[in-house]
Amino acid sequence: MRRPPRNRRVGIFTRPVIVLMAIGGVWSMTVNLLFFDWMLSTGRSLGEAMAMIFVLLVIIEFFKAYNFRSDRVSALVRPFANRWLNLAILGEFAVLVLIVYVGFFQLLLGTFNMRLEDWLLVIALAATITPVLEILKWMARRGWLGELN
């Protein structure tokens, strides 16, 4: 409500939004590929590596959801202000925990009981998307990525 309405002739996929989405996707891909390679090089089984990549993909999307609430405002400004997003993330996280720890889903989807260290590593890797997107938003606010409207 603090800024004028968006120009009707300009779509929601402005150049800065497209840059945010593209670089966010490339960053996600890079983190996942490097982590997968590292997991295999440390002697983890292919199944464990694939299961952890699945968890990493889901959690990195959680971080992206909070970061993409705005194409210009930092995700660090009132990060949990959207109650519905918070509820959705909590619900999805509950489903993720079920997929990881319930035997039926482990057999069906090839997951395993992840240790606390595994969770901390995956969450830390997923969180790396936030500084990348924050830098891009900072650049967008300065007009370096094109017009915001």
Summary of the structure (lengths in Angstrom):
residues: 149
radius of gyration: 17.8
end to end distance: 14.7
largest distance: 55.4
contacts: 386
relative contact order: 0.19
helix: 67%
strand: 0%
